[in-house]
Amino acid sequence: MQTAFQLHPIIFFSSRKNSIKSDGWMKLGGWNSSRLGVTARGESLRLLAPIHKTRLFVISNTDDGHQYAPVLEEDSNTNHAPCSEPETFFSKWSPPGYLWRGLSVLVLAGQVIIRTLKGKVHWRNTLQQLERVGPKSVGVCLLTSAFVGMAFTIQFVREFTRLGLNRSVGGVLALAFSRELSPVVTSVVVAGRIGSAFAAELGTMQVSEQTDTLRVLGSNPVDYLVTPRVIASSLALPFLTLMCFTVGMASSALLADSVYGISINIILDSAQRALQSWDIISAMIKSQVFGMIISIVSCAWGVTTMGGAKGVGESTTSAVVISLVVFSMVLFDGWHLQRQITCK
């Protein structure tokens, strides 16, 4: 600043109100807009200056005995806009994540039903998903069902042999597998293998904005992504349940014959007398409903994913958990309804 006084510059700040010039004194006055000009030795430079909320006054210290006295004055009311409306409770309230995700499940289910009834289904993608849910899931479903059947056989045969009810083992196992075990085991395996894959795929597409790309290209994401998965799950699970029931009964009969000495013919005859056609039909209906629940919940959790890779992982885990909880509740309600129908 002292060098500037030796060169005798003329520094001024121009505004709509005033302009201050001096040779020995320098004052920086408050400006409202416009331009910042610097003039020295016949050359001029003009710069645009932004609007500031603070007014700064600086008085330089020269040799005439005057002291340096900075003064800061802040304009407290620079914005003369009218006051905003008073905030209400609902202006700050946002629904929790589980609530709007639960609503998205219902909305997505309604969209799938409407689009299916209108015939707007991508059949090629449906066949691909059907192959993925059905044949590629047979091995793990049958293996799980076989070991579950053997575990139940050990518990039933041991107690029934002690009570002298060897001829009732087959009927009890057949009813347990057809009514509860086969649909539940199949649904748990599919929820862990297929439901998690659905949520991860759609979640990745959502966070990478691929679903928005489908909308830009004129394709409905529900028709192309969600509906094929729901149809494939609802069609594949009844057949998987039927195969799991067959393998579970076969493994139970082989274990009872080889370990406990109960003939396979006795077990099959007892199962034939205890089973009814409605038991098999109800098992297939249950598994179909469970397949729809798993696929819709997984797809809904996938398309509502936020937060990048971390959000995809959380959506995948919560989709499997919510699917298991929901179809367990539906299983209990279905069992209660089936009991009322049987009693009538």
C-alpha positions in Angstrom: 0.0 0.0 0.0 2.9 2.3 0.7 4.3 1.7 -2.8 0.9 2.6 -4.3 1.1 6.0 -2.6 4.5 6.7 -4.1 3.1 6.0 -7.5 0.2 8.4 -6.8 -2.5 6.1 -8.2 -6.1 7.1 -8.4 -8.2 4.2 -7.0 -11.9 4.5 -6.9 -15.0 2.3 -6.4 -17.9 3.4 -8.5 -21.5 2.7 -7.5 -24.8 4.2 -8.1 -24.4 6.4 -5.1 -21.0 7.9 -4.9 -17.4 7.8 -6.0 -14.5 8.6 -3.7 -11.1 9.8 -5.0 -8.0 11.0 -3.2 -4.3 11.5 -3.7 -3.1 11.2 -0.1 -6.2 9.4 1.3 -7.7 6.2 0.2 -11.2 5.2 1.1 -12.9 1.9 0.2 -16.6 2.7 0.3 -19.4 0.3 0.2 -20.7 -0.6 -3.2 -24.0 -2.0 -4.2 -23.1 -3.4 -7.7 -21.4 -2.5 -10.4 -17.8 -1.9 -11.4 -14.4 -1.8 -9.8 -12.1 0.6 -11.5 -8.3 1.1 -11.1 -6.5 4.0 -12.8 -2.7 4.5 -12.7 -0.5 6.5 -15.1 -3.1 7.0 -17.7 -4.1 3.4 -17.9 -7.5 2.2 -16.7 -8.8 -1.3 -15.9 -12.4 -1.9 -15.1 -13.6 -5.1 -13.4 -17.0 -6.3 -12.5 -17.6 -6.5 -8.8 -20.2 -8.7 -7.1 -22.8 -7.6 -4.6 -21.5 -7.9 -1.1 -23.5 -7.8 2.1 -20.6 -6.2 4.1 -19.4 -2.6 3.8 -15.7 -2.1 4.3 -14.1 1.3 5.0 -10.3 1.5 5.1 -8.3 4.6 5.8 -4.7 4.3 5.1 -1.9 5.5 7.4 0.1 8.3 5.8 2.7 10.6 7.1 0.2 13.4 7.9 -0.4 12.1 11.4 -3.7 10.4 10.8 -4.0 6.8 12.1 -5.3 3.7 10.5 -9.0 3.1 11.4 -10.7 0.1 9.8 -14.5 0.1 10.2 -16.7 -2.9 9.4 -20.3 -2.2 9.0 -22.6 -5.2 8.1 -25.8 -4.6 6.5 -28.2 -6.8 8.4 -31.1 -6.4 6.0 -29.8 -6.8 2.5 -32.6 -9.1 1.4 -35.8 -7.2 1.2 -37.8 -10.2 0.1 -41.1 -10.8 2.0 -41.0 -13.3 4.9 -41.6 -16.9 4.0 -44.8 -18.7 5.0 -44.8 -20.3 8.4 -43.6 -23.9 8.5 -46.0 -26.6 9.4 -45.5 -30.1 10.8 -46.0 -31.8 7.5 -43.6 -29.5 5.6 -40.6 -31.1 7.4 -42.1 -34.6 7.8 -41.1 -37.3 5.3 -42.3 -40.9 5.5 -39.8 -43.5 6.8 -38.1 -45.8 4.4 -40.0 -49.0 5.3 -43.4 -47.2 4.9 -42.9 -45.9 1.4 -41.2 -49.1 0.3 -44.1 -51.1 1.6 -46.4 -48.8 -0.4 -44.2 -49.3 -3.4 -44.8 -53.1 -3.1 -48.6 -52.6 -3.4 -48.3 -50.1 -6.2 -45.9 -52.4 -8.1 -48.2 -55.4 -7.6 -51.1 -53.5 -9.0 -49.1 -52.4 -12.0 -48.0 -56.0 -12.7 -51.6 -57.3 -12.5 -52.9 -54.5 -14.8 -50.1 -54.9 -17.4 -50.5 -58.6 -17.4 -54.2 -58.5 -18.0 -53.6 -56.0 -20.8 -51.1 -58.4 -22.4 -48.1 -56.1 -22.2 -45.6 -58.7 -21.3 -42.1 -59.1 -22.7 -42.3 -62.9 -23.4 -38.7 -63.4 -24.4 -37.4 -62.0 -21.1 -40.1 -64.0 -19.3 -38.7 -67.3 -20.8 -35.2 -66.3 -19.8 -36.3 -65.6 -16.2 -38.3 -68.9 -16.2 -35.2 -70.9 -17.2 -33.3 -69.1 -14.4 -35.9 -69.6 -11.7 -36.9 -73.2 -12.7 -34.2 -75.5 -14.1 -31.2 -73.6 -12.6 -32.8 -73.8 -9.1 -33.7 -77.5 -9.2 -30.5 -78.9 -7.9 -30.3 -76.8 -4.7 -34.0 -77.2 -4.0 -33.9 -81.0 -4.3 -30.8 -81.3 -2.3 -32.2 -79.2 0.5 -35.5 -81.1 0.4 -33.8 -84.5 0.6 -31.8 -83.6 3.8 -34.8 -82.0 5.4 -36.9 -85.1 4.7 -34.2 -87.3 6.2 -34.0 -85.1 9.3 -37.7 -85.3 9.9 -37.7 -89.0 9.3 -35.2 -89.6 12.0 -37.4 -87.7 14.5 -40.7 -89.2 13.5 -39.6 -92.8 13.1 -37.8 -92.9 16.4 -40.9 -91.8 18.3 -43.4 -93.7 16.3 -41.4 -97.0 16.6 -41.3 -96.6 20.4 -45.1 -96.2 20.4 -45.7 -99.1 17.9 -47.1 -96.8 15.1 -44.8 -97.9 12.3 -47.6 -98.0 9.8 -48.5 -94.4 10.4 -45.0 -93.0 9.6 -45.6 -92.6 5.9 -48.9 -90.8 6.3 -47.5 -88.3 8.8 -44.5 -87.6 6.6 -46.7 -87.2 3.5 -49.0 -84.7 5.2 -46.2 -82.7 6.7 -44.4 -82.5 3.4 -47.4 -81.7 1.2 -49.0 -79.1 3.5 -46.0 -77.3 5.0 -42.5 -78.5 4.4 -42.3 -78.6 0.6 -43.7 -75.1 0.0 -41.7 -73.6 2.8 -38.4 -75.2 1.8 -38.8 -74.3 -1.8 -39.7 -70.7 -1.0 -36.8 -70.2 1.4 -34.3 -71.5 -1.2 -35.8 -69.4 -4.0 -35.9 -66.3 -1.8 -32.2 -66.7 -0.9 -31.1 -67.5 -4.4 -33.5 -65.7 -6.8 -35.0 -63.0 -4.6 -31.6 -61.6 -3.7 -30.5 -61.7 -7.4 -33.6 -59.8 -8.4 -33.1 -57.1 -5.8 -29.4 -56.8 -6.6 -29.9 -56.5 -10.4 -32.7 -54.0 -10.3 -30.9 -52.0 -7.5 -27.8 -51.8 -9.7 -29.9 -50.7 -12.6 -31.6 -48.1 -10.5 -28.5 -46.5 -9.0 -26.8 -46.5 -12.4 -29.9 -44.9 -14.1 -30.5 -47.7 -16.5 -34.2 -47.7 -15.7 -34.3 -44.1 -16.8 -32.6 -45.1 -20.0 -35.4 -47.6 -20.7 -38.0 -44.8 -20.1 -36.1 -42.6 -22.5 -36.1 -45.3 -25.1 -39.9 -45.7 -24.8 -39.9 -49.0 -22.8 -41.8 -49.4 -19.6 -39.5 -50.8 -16.9 -42.4 -52.7 -15.3 -43.1 -54.6 -18.6 -39.5 -55.3 -19.3 -38.0 -56.0 -15.8 -40.7 -56.7 -13.2 -43.5 -58.5 -14.9 -41.3 -61.3 -16.5 -39.7 -62.0 -13.1 -43.1 -62.2 -11.3 -44.6 -64.5 -14.0 -41.5 -66.7 -14.0 -41.5 -67.1 -10.2 -45.2 -67.8 -10.0 -45.0 -70.5 -12.7 -41.8 -72.2 -11.6 -42.4 -72.6 -7.9 -45.3 -75.0 -8.0 -43.3 -77.5 -10.1 -40.3 -77.0 -7.8 -42.5 -77.7 -4.9 -43.9 -80.9 -6.5 -40.4 -82.2 -7.2 -39.3 -81.3 -3.7 -42.2 -83.2 -2.3 -41.3 -86.3 -4.3 -37.6 -86.2 -3.4 -38.4 -85.6 0.2 -40.7 -88.6 0.4 -38.2 -90.8 -1.5 -35.3 -89.9 0.8 -37.5 -90.5 3.9 -38.6 -93.9 2.7 -35.1 -95.0 1.9 -33.8 -93.9 5.3 -36.6 -95.6 7.2 -36.1 -98.8 5.3 -32.3 -98.9 5.6 -31.9 -97.6 9.1 -35.1 -98.5 11.0 -36.3 -101.5 9.0 -39.6 -100.1 8.0 -40.5 -101.3 4.5 -40.9 -98.8 1.7 -44.2 -100.4 0.7 -45.6 -99.7 4.2 -44.6 -96.1 4.0 -46.0 -95.5 0.5 -49.2 -97.3 1.4 -49.7 -95.2 4.5 -48.9 -92.0 2.5 -51.5 -93.0 -0.2 -54.2 -93.5 2.4 -53.5 -90.3 4.2 -53.0 -88.0 1.3 -55.8 -86.3 -0.6 -55.8 -84.5 -3.9 -56.5 -81.2 -2.1 -53.2 -81.5 -0.1 -51.1 -81.5 -3.3 -53.2 -78.7 -4.9 -53.0 -76.5 -1.8 -49.2 -77.0 -1.7 -48.9 -75.8 -5.3 -51.2 -72.8 -4.7 -49.2 -71.8 -1.7 -45.9 -72.0 -3.5 -47.4 -70.0 -6.4 -48.4 -67.2 -4.0 -45.0 -67.4 -2.2 -43.3 -67.0 -5.6 -45.3 -63.9 -6.4 -44.6 -62.4 -3.0 -40.8 -63.1 -3.2 -40.5 -61.6 -6.7 -42.7 -58.5 -6.1 -41.0 -57.7 -2.8 -37.5 -58.2 -4.3 -38.3 -56.1 -7.4 -39.8 -53.4 -5.3 -36.8 -53.2 -3.0 -34.6 -53.2 -6.1 -36.3 -50.3 -7.9 -36.4 -48.2 -4.7 -32.6 -48.6 -4.1 -30.6 -45.4 -3.3 -27.1 -44.8 -2.1 -24.8 -46.6 -4.6 -23.2 -49.9 -3.9 -24.0 -49.7 -0.2 -27.6 -49.2 -0.9 -27.6 -52.2 -3.3 -26.2 -54.4 -0.6 -28.7 -53.2 2.0 -31.6 -53.6 -0.4 -30.5 -57.2 -1.3 -30.4 -58.2 2.4 -33.6 -56.5 3.4 -35.5 -57.9 0.4 -34.7 -61.5 1.4 -35.6 -60.8 5.1 -38.9 -59.1 4.2 -39.8 -61.8 1.8 -39.3 -64.5 4.4 -41.3 -62.5 7.0 -44.2 -61.8 4.6 -44.6 -65.3 3.3 -44.4 -66.7 6.8 -47.4 -64.5 7.8 -49.2 -65.6 4.7 -48.4 -69.2 5.5 -50.0 -68.9 8.9 -53.1 -67.2 7.5 -53.3 -69.9 4.8 -53.0 -72.7 7.3 -55.8 -71.1 9.4 -58.0 -70.7 6.4 -57.3 -74.3 5.2 -58.2 -75.5 8.7 -61.6 -73.7 8.6 -62.4 -75.1 5.2 -61.5 -78.7 6.3 -63.6 -78.4 9.4 -66.6 -77.3 7.4 
